Amino acid sequence: MTQPGSYPNFFSLEPAIDRRPLTVGPETSVAEAIAIMAKAQSSCAAPSLRLPYNVALKGQARASTLYLVEDSRLVGLFGEPQALNAIASGQDLTKASVAAAAVAPARTLDPAQLPDTFTTLDLLRQHHLQPLPVVNGQGHLSGAVTLETLRAALQIDPLLKKLPLSAALLSNVVYASPEVSALDLARQMALGGHSCAVLSAPEAADVAGLVLAQDILQLLRLELNLETLSARDIMRTHLPSFAPTESALVAYWEMQQHQAQQGFVVDESNHLMGLATLTSCLATLDITEMRAAEALVQQSIEAFAEESVRSPAAIAAPPLAGSLADPPVTVETLQEQLESSRLLA
């Protein structure tokens, strides 16, 4: 049974830290680095796994960045933007060193002085959502925080319930023709630092499909020719579409049912207004409002748990012979019960 005072601190950054980031040595080639990322993306994107969205988010985040470690010290980051830049350059990726293509982290987090979740979100925004490695004074990497790991840890669903999708659109998107080659599309994405491309016919407002940076990396892993394949050949179709007035929370639930992390936002004429993702709300929501919403959830969980401890009904009676005892009341169980009653109200 849950004891008073044993409640988790929702403001703690610890649940948002990925303690198993992918690491490589600086001598690794760019081709090998891309293959590692693409393989990791494939393993966490398999529809048959039916992963919970928070697990899928963390897996996708882990697969999108490699951390260069030399003599146990972090020396650089190699993510999807650096991979696209290397592809766009036209160089032989089997001979190019990942160390030459990597970038230094814009900011690191000291494990002895971790900020709370919302201070960290502010840091991510300041540094253009680049991952924040957790590195001690000796330069040793012990984890990383990304927008995806933060989203999986935050308890802000009551706030998302009231948020229209029009206020949670992704800004880092490039628009392209579905007839361009995959290589040209990679160049367009690299030029603007875009992580995805929305495809539509010239002078047409209707959407044809979507291509993510990870889709292009998969082509290289399979040793396919990016010059002969068109964007249409690799685009994702049949993504869910939503009205701009739809609740962000409802849209996110529907995306999860489709095993998707993106959805199109369209007007009454089915013309594209923008793209929403499971994390795009974190780039637009007011941090003060999110902090207040999370505090309210924590206060409610604590009050709910304390009431269950005081209530005689919360104390399990001895089970009858041959029957199964009720499972013990946990903070997680109480949280699920409270959230369900609040969100479905």
LOGU-169697 format. One record per residue (C-alpha): residue number from 1; x, y, z negated; residue in three letters. Coordinates in steps of 0.001 Angstrom, whole numbers, plus 500000, padded with zeros to 6 digits. Each point is the difference from the previous one (the first is absolute). Example, Ala and Ser with C-alpha at 12.3 -4.5 7.8 and 13.67 -1.06 7.14 Angstrom:
<recs>
[rec 1; [512300; 495500; 492200]; 'ala']
[rec 2; [501370; 503440; 500660]; 'ser']
</recs>
This chain:
<recs>
[rec 1; [500000; 500000; 500000]; 'met']
[rec 2; [501231; 503486; 500789]; 'thr']
[rec 3; [501319; 501804; 496948]; 'gln']
[rec 4; [499605; 503778; 499478]; 'pro']
[rec 5; [503072; 501867; 501144]; 'gly']
[rec 6; [501047; 497352; 502531]; 'ser']
[rec 7; [498647; 501860; 503046]; 'tyr']
[rec 8; [502218; 500640; 503015]; 'pro']
[rec 9; [501180; 503523; 500718]; 'asn']
[rec 10; [498569; 500820; 503431]; 'phe']
[rec 11; [502436; 502901; 500341]; 'phe']
[rec 12; [503027; 497722; 499685]; 'ser']
[rec 13; [502011; 499672; 503209]; 'leu']
[rec 14; [501082; 496418; 499263]; 'glu']
[rec 15; [497081; 498279; 501858]; 'pro']
[rec 16; [500814; 502069; 503096]; 'ala']
[rec 17; [503633; 498885; 500204]; 'ile']
[rec 18; [500860; 497266; 502495]; 'asp']
[rec 19; [502650; 498023; 498171]; 'arg']
[rec 20; [500927; 497910; 503055]; 'arg']
[rec 21; [500882; 502441; 502792]; 'pro']
[rec 22; [501673; 498562; 503085]; 'leu']
[rec 23; [503744; 500574; 500018]; 'thr']
[rec 24; [502693; 499555; 502646]; 'val']
[rec 25; [503700; 500721; 500251]; 'gly']
[rec 26; [501268; 502982; 502028]; 'pro']
[rec 27; [501678; 497637; 502476]; 'glu']
[rec 28; [496601; 498689; 501142]; 'thr']
[rec 29; [499155; 500830; 503613]; 'ser']
[rec 30; [496936; 502072; 500846]; 'val']
[rec 31; [498594; 497029; 501926]; 'ala']
[rec 32; [500343; 497770; 496934]; 'glu']
[rec 33; [498458; 502666; 497759]; 'ala']
[rec 34; [496979; 500387; 502283]; 'ile']
[rec 35; [499567; 496217; 500119]; 'ala']
[rec 36; [499984; 499840; 496189]; 'ile']
[rec 37; [497362; 502736; 499787]; 'met']
[rec 38; [497851; 498457; 502723]; 'ala']
[rec 39; [500128; 496553; 498403]; 'lys']
[rec 40; [498982; 501446; 496628]; 'ala']
[rec 41; [497130; 501893; 501659]; 'gln']
[rec 42; [498757; 496826; 501655]; 'ser']
[rec 43; [499993; 498055; 496753]; 'ser']
[rec 44; [497822; 502522; 498163]; 'cys']
[rec 45; [497667; 500774; 502915]; 'ala']
[rec 46; [498722; 496469; 500669]; 'ala']
[rec 47; [496166; 500237; 499944]; 'pro']
[rec 48; [499675; 496454; 498700]; 'ser']
[rec 49; [501624; 501006; 496714]; 'leu']
[rec 50; [497091; 502335; 499085]; 'arg']
[rec 51; [502267; 501961; 497668]; 'leu']
[rec 52; [498460; 502524; 497584]; 'pro']
[rec 53; [500468; 503485; 501380]; 'tyr']
[rec 54; [502427; 501083; 497253]; 'asn']
[rec 55; [502211; 496967; 500692]; 'val']
[rec 56; [499838; 500653; 503763]; 'ala']
[rec 57; [500893; 503656; 499463]; 'leu']
[rec 58; [503058; 499120; 497950]; 'lys']
[rec 59; [501063; 497392; 502555]; 'gly']
[rec 60; [499722; 502424; 502912]; 'gln']
[rec 61; [501929; 502635; 498060]; 'ala']
[rec 62; [502755; 497513; 499172]; 'arg']
[rec 63; [500303; 498988; 503656]; 'ala']
[rec 64; [500227; 503576; 501268]; 'ser']
[rec 65; [503326; 500932; 498355]; 'thr']
[rec 66; [503359; 498333; 499497]; 'leu']
[rec 67; [502346; 501184; 497257]; 'tyr']
[rec 68; [503705; 499935; 500881]; 'leu']
[rec 69; [502041; 498702; 497082]; 'val']
[rec 70; [503793; 499849; 499842]; 'glu']
[rec 71; [501845; 498735; 496911]; 'asp']
[rec 72; [496641; 499990; 498167]; 'ser']
[rec 73; [499537; 503720; 500729]; 'arg']
[rec 74; [497272; 501558; 502145]; 'leu']
[rec 75; [501570; 501767; 502995]; 'val']
[rec 76; [497037; 500697; 502299]; 'gly']
[rec 77; [496494; 499296; 501295]; 'leu']
[rec 78; [498968; 498512; 503327]; 'phe']
[rec 79; [496290; 500252; 500645]; 'gly']
[rec 80; [497588; 500073; 502914]; 'glu']
[rec 81; [500962; 503593; 500999]; 'pro']
[rec 82; [503669; 499017; 500244]; 'gln']
[rec 83; [499097; 496827; 501902]; 'ala']
[rec 84; [497952; 501988; 502544]; 'leu']
[rec 85; [502830; 502513; 500392]; 'asn']
[rec 86; [502437; 497172; 500724]; 'ala']
[rec 87; [497610; 498441; 502524]; 'ile']
[rec 88; [499424; 503352; 501722]; 'ala']
[rec 89; [503744; 500610; 500317]; 'ser']
[rec 90; [500383; 497134; 502468]; 'gly']
[rec 91; [503132; 498659; 498297]; 'gln']
[rec 92; [500846; 496324; 499655]; 'asp']
[rec 93; [498360; 499211; 496675]; 'leu']
[rec 94; [501975; 496795; 499544]; 'thr']
[rec 95; [503200; 502055; 499837]; 'lys']
[rec 96; [498682; 503041; 498136]; 'ala']
[rec 97; [500638; 500001; 496258]; 'ser']
[rec 98; [497064; 500576; 497703]; 'val']
[rec 99; [502282; 502160; 497846]; 'ala']
[rec 100; [500366; 502484; 502867]; 'ala']
[rec 101; [496219; 500207; 500456]; 'ala']
[rec 102; [499058; 500171; 496320]; 'ala']
[rec 103; [499230; 503149; 498026]; 'val']
[rec 104; [500782; 500968; 496438]; 'ala']
[rec 105; [497003; 499947; 497627]; 'pro']
[rec 106; [498562; 503465; 499578]; 'ala']
[rec 107; [499460; 499312; 496314]; 'arg']
[rec 108; [500512; 497147; 497554]; 'thr']
[rec 109; [498320; 499176; 496698]; 'leu']
[rec 110; [501933; 499343; 496787]; 'asp']
[rec 111; [498647; 496811; 498337]; 'pro']
[rec 112; [500746; 501507; 496577]; 'ala']
[rec 113; [497854; 503082; 500700]; 'gln']
[rec 114; [497176; 498917; 502260]; 'leu']
[rec 115; [497369; 502670; 500738]; 'pro']
[rec 116; [496300; 499166; 499855]; 'asp']
[rec 117; [498051; 498901; 503078]; 'thr']
[rec 118; [498733; 503430; 500993]; 'phe']
[rec 119; [503338; 501766; 499591]; 'thr']
[rec 120; [501412; 497272; 502247]; 'thr']
[rec 121; [497244; 500568; 502557]; 'leu']
[rec 122; [500927; 503683; 500052]; 'asp']
[rec 123; [503643; 499018; 500612]; 'leu']
[rec 124; [498952; 497737; 502893]; 'leu']
[rec 125; [498065; 502870; 501564]; 'arg']
[rec 126; [502950; 502360; 499604]; 'gln']
[rec 127; [502299; 497550; 501761]; 'his']
[rec 128; [497656; 499167; 502903]; 'his']
[rec 129; [498868; 496697; 498432]; 'leu']
[rec 130; [503460; 498419; 500247]; 'gln']
[rec 131; [500418; 497076; 497568]; 'pro']
[rec 132; [501436; 500838; 496583]; 'leu']
[rec 133; [502612; 497416; 498920]; 'pro']
[rec 134; [500416; 499318; 496278]; 'val']
[rec 135; [503755; 500328; 499438]; 'val']
[rec 136; [501952; 500173; 496746]; 'asn']
[rec 137; [503066; 502109; 499238]; 'gly']
[rec 138; [502308; 497411; 501564]; 'gln']
[rec 139; [498049; 500062; 503271]; 'gly']
[rec 140; [498441; 496566; 499490]; 'his']
[rec 141; [496630; 499495; 501686]; 'leu']
[rec 142; [497282; 498483; 497793]; 'ser']
[rec 143; [496845; 500787; 501981]; 'gly']
[rec 144; [498181; 502504; 502188]; 'ala']
[rec 145; [496798; 502033; 499997]; 'val']
[rec 146; [498044; 500729; 503172]; 'thr']
[rec 147; [496642; 501535; 500821]; 'leu']
[rec 148; [498608; 496478; 500418]; 'glu']
[rec 149; [501216; 498704; 496628]; 'thr']
[rec 150; [498603; 503112; 498315]; 'leu']
[rec 151; [496610; 499562; 501675]; 'arg']
[rec 152; [499854; 496383; 498848]; 'ala']
[rec 153; [500632; 501093; 496402]; 'ala']
[rec 154; [497768; 503081; 499740]; 'leu']
[rec 155; [496519; 499807; 498459]; 'gln']
[rec 156; [498300; 502724; 502061]; 'ile']
[rec 157; [497065; 498160; 501564]; 'asp']
[rec 158; [497385; 502217; 498272]; 'pro']
[rec 159; [501613; 503002; 501705]; 'leu']
[rec 160; [500130; 498239; 503378]; 'leu']
[rec 161; [496309; 499170; 499694]; 'lys']
[rec 162; [499247; 503749; 500285]; 'lys']
[rec 163; [502653; 500785; 502638]; 'leu']
[rec 164; [498843; 500269; 503645]; 'pro']
[rec 165; [502310; 498388; 502543]; 'leu']
[rec 166; [500337; 503343; 501788]; 'ser']
[rec 167; [502107; 501105; 497007]; 'ala']
[rec 168; [502277; 496947; 500140]; 'ala']
[rec 169; [501226; 499920; 503601]; 'leu']
[rec 170; [503546; 498962; 500860]; 'leu']
[rec 171; [502039; 502888; 501370]; 'ser']
[rec 172; [503076; 498097; 501229]; 'asn']
[rec 173; [498459; 498685; 503243]; 'val']
[rec 174; [500999; 500364; 503652]; 'val']
[rec 175; [497540; 499641; 502889]; 'tyr']
[rec 176; [501092; 498234; 503173]; 'ala']
[rec 177; [498720; 498357; 503156]; 'ser']
[rec 178; [499544; 496215; 499827]; 'pro']
[rec 179; [501831; 499736; 503336]; 'glu']
[rec 180; [503394; 501212; 498740]; 'val']
[rec 181; [502676; 497368; 499455]; 'ser']
[rec 182; [500655; 498738; 496486]; 'ala']
[rec 183; [503471; 501552; 500250]; 'leu']
[rec 184; [498621; 503430; 500922]; 'asp']
[rec 185; [497482; 499724; 497195]; 'leu']
[rec 186; [502818; 499200; 497555]; 'ala']
[rec 187; [501800; 503124; 501220]; 'arg']
[rec 188; [496908; 502147; 499485]; 'gln']
[rec 189; [499529; 498640; 496501]; 'met']
[rec 190; [503677; 500453; 499136]; 'ala']
[rec 191; [500033; 503581; 501286]; 'leu']
[rec 192; [497345; 501128; 497547]; 'gly']
[rec 193; [500782; 497561; 497199]; 'gly']
[rec 194; [496614; 498324; 500450]; 'his']
[rec 195; [499155; 496626; 498487]; 'ser']
[rec 196; [497103; 499267; 502351]; 'cys']
[rec 197; [498530; 501009; 503356]; 'ala']
[rec 198; [496344; 500324; 500960]; 'val']
[rec 199; [499445; 499004; 503616]; 'leu']
[rec 200; [497386; 501636; 502218]; 'ser']
[rec 201; [499657; 500525; 503737]; 'ala']
[rec 202; [501087; 503422; 501307]; 'pro']
[rec 203; [497343; 502672; 499370]; 'glu']
[rec 204; [497817; 497424; 498240]; 'ala']
[rec 205; [498824; 500405; 496439]; 'ala']
[rec 206; [499208; 496313; 499507]; 'asp']
[rec 207; [502618; 497829; 498337]; 'val']
[rec 208; [501530; 497004; 501765]; 'ala']
[rec 209; [502075; 498660; 497132]; 'gly']
[rec 210; [502791; 500470; 497498]; 'leu']
[rec 211; [503705; 499109; 499944]; 'val']
[rec 212; [502055; 499973; 496802]; 'leu']
[rec 213; [503760; 500236; 499703]; 'ala']
[rec 214; [500011; 496436; 498704]; 'gln']
[rec 215; [498383; 498819; 503259]; 'asp']
[rec 216; [502972; 501296; 501957]; 'ile']
[rec 217; [502436; 498363; 497589]; 'leu']
[rec 218; [498241; 496680; 500559]; 'gln']
[rec 219; [500671; 500284; 503738]; 'leu']
[rec 220; [503730; 500266; 499347]; 'leu']
[rec 221; [499903; 497075; 497602]; 'arg']
[rec 222; [498403; 497932; 502781]; 'leu']
[rec 223; [502639; 501317; 502454]; 'glu']
[rec 224; [497349; 501439; 502334]; 'leu']
[rec 225; [500724; 502752; 502506]; 'asn']
[rec 226; [498623; 503335; 498741]; 'leu']
[rec 227; [500343; 501561; 503458]; 'glu']
[rec 228; [497716; 497509; 501731]; 'thr']
[rec 229; [497324; 499798; 497308]; 'leu']
[rec 230; [497419; 502774; 499817]; 'ser']
[rec 231; [498508; 501461; 496858]; 'ala']
[rec 232; [496701; 498436; 501074]; 'arg']
[rec 233; [501637; 496553; 499844]; 'asp']
[rec 234; [500827; 500337; 496314]; 'ile']
[rec 235; [497318; 502325; 498634]; 'met']
[rec 236; [497690; 499044; 497151]; 'arg']
[rec 237; [496311; 500099; 500860]; 'thr']
[rec 238; [496738; 499404; 498135]; 'his']
[rec 239; [501024; 502062; 496997]; 'leu']
[rec 240; [497071; 501203; 497881]; 'pro']
[rec 241; [498561; 503451; 500753]; 'ser']
[rec 242; [498413; 502377; 497527]; 'phe']
[rec 243; [498074; 503245; 499898]; 'ala']
[rec 244; [501906; 502941; 498510]; 'pro']
[rec 245; [497450; 500210; 497192]; 'thr']
[rec 246; [500541; 496396; 498913]; 'glu']
[rec 247; [501338; 499519; 496484]; 'ser']
[rec 248; [503717; 499224; 500034]; 'ala']
[rec 249; [499445; 497194; 497511]; 'leu']
[rec 250; [497314; 498335; 502119]; 'val']
[rec 251; [502221; 500318; 503086]; 'ala']
[rec 252; [502950; 498442; 498166]; 'tyr']
[rec 253; [497838; 497079; 498899]; 'trp']
[rec 254; [498897; 499433; 503588]; 'glu']
[rec 255; [503591; 500182; 501258]; 'met']
[rec 256; [500896; 497261; 497545]; 'gln']
[rec 257; [497140; 497849; 501319]; 'gln']
[rec 258; [501520; 500402; 503494]; 'his']
[rec 259; [503492; 499222; 498642]; 'gln']
[rec 260; [500993; 503453; 501300]; 'ala']
[rec 261; [501900; 502849; 498420]; 'gln']
[rec 262; [498781; 502609; 502507]; 'gln']
[rec 263; [496670; 501219; 501319]; 'gly']
[rec 264; [498892; 502559; 502597]; 'phe']
[rec 265; [497910; 502980; 498950]; 'val']
[rec 266; [497603; 500994; 502800]; 'val']
[rec 267; [497232; 502555; 500446]; 'asp']
[rec 268; [496398; 499360; 501072]; 'glu']
[rec 269; [501102; 499768; 503653]; 'ser']
[rec 270; [502611; 497370; 499094]; 'asn']
[rec 271; [502818; 502460; 500674]; 'his']
[rec 272; [503096; 499590; 497898]; 'leu']
[rec 273; [500496; 502437; 497143]; 'met']
[rec 274; [502962; 498270; 498399]; 'gly']
[rec 275; [501423; 496918; 498338]; 'leu']
[rec 276; [499558; 498922; 496382]; 'ala']
[rec 277; [502147; 497465; 498177]; 'thr']
[rec 278; [499915; 498389; 496571]; 'leu']
[rec 279; [502582; 502545; 498840]; 'thr']
[rec 280; [499190; 503159; 501991]; 'ser']
[rec 281; [497887; 501357; 497130]; 'cys']
[rec 282; [503152; 500339; 497873]; 'leu']
[rec 283; [501380; 502638; 502359]; 'ala']
[rec 284; [496920; 502223; 499644]; 'thr']
[rec 285; [498391; 499444; 496593]; 'leu']
[rec 286; [500617; 502590; 497309]; 'asp']
[rec 287; [502471; 498549; 497492]; 'ile']
[rec 288; [498341; 501753; 497058]; 'thr']
[rec 289; [496654; 498416; 500907]; 'glu']
[rec 290; [501623; 496575; 500386]; 'met']
[rec 291; [501678; 500330; 496619]; 'arg']
[rec 292; [496673; 500914; 498392]; 'ala']
[rec 293; [498212; 497092; 501721]; 'ala']
[rec 294; [502629; 497518; 498834]; 'glu']
[rec 295; [499852; 501379; 496455]; 'ala']
[rec 296; [496223; 499548; 499986]; 'leu']
[rec 297; [500318; 496377; 501126]; 'val']
[rec 298; [502579; 499307; 497289]; 'gln']
[rec 299; [497838; 501609; 497311]; 'gln']
[rec 300; [496989; 497979; 501165]; 'ser']
[rec 301; [501960; 496736; 499976]; 'ile']
[rec 302; [501253; 500663; 496479]; 'glu']
[rec 303; [496533; 500913; 498721]; 'ala']
[rec 304; [498448; 496974; 501716]; 'phe']
[rec 305; [502651; 497660; 498590]; 'ala']
[rec 306; [499740; 501377; 496464]; 'glu']
[rec 307; [496213; 499660; 500074]; 'glu']
[rec 308; [500331; 496364; 501109]; 'ser']
[rec 309; [502325; 499318; 497078]; 'val']
[rec 310; [497569; 501545; 497503]; 'arg']
[rec 311; [496952; 498287; 501490]; 'ser']
[rec 312; [499125; 496579; 498513]; 'pro']
[rec 313; [498966; 498874; 503501]; 'ala']
[rec 314; [503598; 500362; 501143]; 'ala']
[rec 315; [501129; 497346; 497482]; 'ile']
[rec 316; [499758; 496592; 501617]; 'ala']
[rec 317; [498053; 497396; 498019]; 'ala']
[rec 318; [501437; 496496; 499692]; 'pro']
[rec 319; [499177; 498096; 503199]; 'pro']
[rec 320; [497449; 497225; 499945]; 'leu']
[rec 321; [501249; 496477; 500478]; 'ala']
[rec 322; [500652; 499334; 503648]; 'gly']
[rec 323; [499677; 503662; 501002]; 'ser']
[rec 324; [502592; 502433; 501297]; 'leu']
[rec 325; [500987; 502956; 497841]; 'ala']
[rec 326; [499598; 503477; 501495]; 'asp']
[rec 327; [503319; 501443; 501186]; 'pro']
[rec 328; [501597; 502504; 497595]; 'pro']
[rec 329; [499168; 503680; 500497]; 'val']
[rec 330; [502986; 501762; 501571]; 'thr']
[rec 331; [500705; 503595; 500982]; 'val']
[rec 332; [499970; 498900; 503633]; 'glu']
[rec 333; [496551; 498428; 499616]; 'thr']
[rec 334; [498654; 503087; 498273]; 'leu']
[rec 335; [501479; 502220; 502694]; 'gln']
[rec 336; [498328; 497985; 502765]; 'glu']
[rec 337; [496653; 500093; 498224]; 'gln']
[rec 338; [500159; 503719; 499342]; 'leu']
[rec 339; [501174; 500883; 503514]; 'glu']
[rec 340; [497263; 497898; 501582]; 'ser']
[rec 341; [497286; 501703; 497974]; 'ser']
[rec 342; [501403; 503474; 500693]; 'arg']
[rec 343; [500600; 499595; 503730]; 'leu']
[rec 344; [496754; 498243; 500829]; 'leu']
[rec 345; [497915; 502504; 498055]; 'ala']
</recs>
